[in-house]
Amino acid sequence: MRRTALITGASRGFGRALAERLAADGWNLTIDARDATALAEARAAVDAAGPGTVVALAGDIADPVHVAALVNAAAGLGRLELVVNNASTLGPSPLPHVAWLRTADLERVLATNVVAPLRVAQAALPHLREGHGTLVNISSDAAVEGYEGWGGYGASKAALEQLSRVLAAEEPGVRVYWVDPGDMRTQMHQDAFPGEDISDRPEPATRVPGLVRLVDERPPSGRYRVEDLLGVPA
Ligand SMILES: NC(=O)c1ccc[n+]([C@@H]2O[C@H](COP(=O)([O-])OP(=O)(O)OC[C@H]3O[C@@H](n4cnc5c(N)ncnc54)[C@H](OP(=O)(O)O)[C@@H]3O)[C@@H](O)[C@H]2O)c1
């Protein structure tokens, strides 16, 4: 039976690169993003990459109705073994200092980067428990460092990491990983550095083997950095 995975935010960037790799490895996939046109284009590419079934549902991960539909669709493809909470928002660009971070913007960042992945995890847990599956929450070095401007996004990733840490203690039958993928040449990274040349950052596909190693080798639940998993600098 094919393994089945759900990856949020897979129309571009790291999520799409991961989806293409898992498809090539034979997984069934359910993916999402808000922009239906970009998602349809990504679905076609992911579908062409492998023999499994690929379902794409357009929607906002912060919408509870969309989350329920997404997890149902994924569980309908087979035993759900892997959930990757990858969809995320940076918040306002340019990144504001904490002193003038608008609370309404922070609330939106927390809804997408903390509440939504929690909702996905809660909906998926019964399936993951049954199959001794894996939950991956994509985090960032901004969760643990004090970079100027990164207070809102960093606080959201720090909260996601602490939810992951406690969940890992509570769910010994499920692998829970919170993962820093390192800098990548993506739209989010460009939005963080508007107008700057980010062409020296690695392509997201180069970071994917680190995550695949986690999924395949199933080390203990915990915080992992892709650069350590790959043995190369981020
Ligand atoms: N790039 C880096 O340097 C870097 C570094 C550390 C951590 N990360 C983390 O890595 C992950 C992937 O980031 P990335 O750089 O690949 O970002 P990206 O290229 O901007 O891609 C983000 C993906 O998520 C989707 N998305 C965003 N908001 C969504 C929402 N509310 N609902 C559903 N889908 C949504 C986007 O599509 P739509 O816009 O159409 O919804 C897109 O498919 C994120 O968790 C990010 O925080 C990135």
The ligand as an ORCA input file, in Angstrom:
! r2SCAN-3c Opt
* xyz 0 1
  N      12.613     30.522      3.056
  C      13.372     30.532      4.145
  O      14.511     31.051      4.140
  C      12.848     29.912      5.414
  C      13.710     29.888      6.530
  C      13.259     29.297      7.712
  C      11.997     28.743      7.759
  N      11.168     28.776      6.659
  C       9.857     28.123      6.757
  O       9.751     27.192      5.693
  C       8.363     27.017      5.336
  C       8.189     27.193      3.849
  O       8.522     28.525      3.511
  P       8.893     28.975      2.015
  O      10.066     29.873      2.150
  O       8.923     27.786      1.127
  O       7.615     29.907      1.682
  P       6.952     30.295      0.270
  O       7.846     30.024     -0.868
  O       6.434     31.675      0.470
  O       5.746     29.248      0.141
  C       4.713     29.262      1.097
  C       3.640     28.278      0.660
  O       2.597     28.272      1.661
  C       1.369     28.698      1.070
  N       0.636     29.462      2.073
  C       1.009     30.616      2.660
  N       0.045     31.030      3.500
  C      -0.945     30.103      3.447
  C      -2.212     29.981      4.060
  N      -2.668     30.918      4.919
  N      -2.984     28.907      3.776
  C      -2.542     27.964      2.903
  N      -1.356     28.035      2.273
  C      -0.575     29.098      2.547
  C       1.774     29.513     -0.160
  O       0.775     29.581     -1.162
  P      -0.363     30.774     -1.148
  O       0.365     32.058     -0.908
  O      -1.012     30.691     -2.499
  O      -1.314     30.433     -0.044
  C       2.964     28.683     -0.642
  O       2.519     27.527     -1.316
  C       7.585     28.025      6.190
  O       7.059     27.388      7.324
  C       8.645     29.030      6.595
  O       8.301     29.699      7.789
  C      11.579     29.344      5.498
*
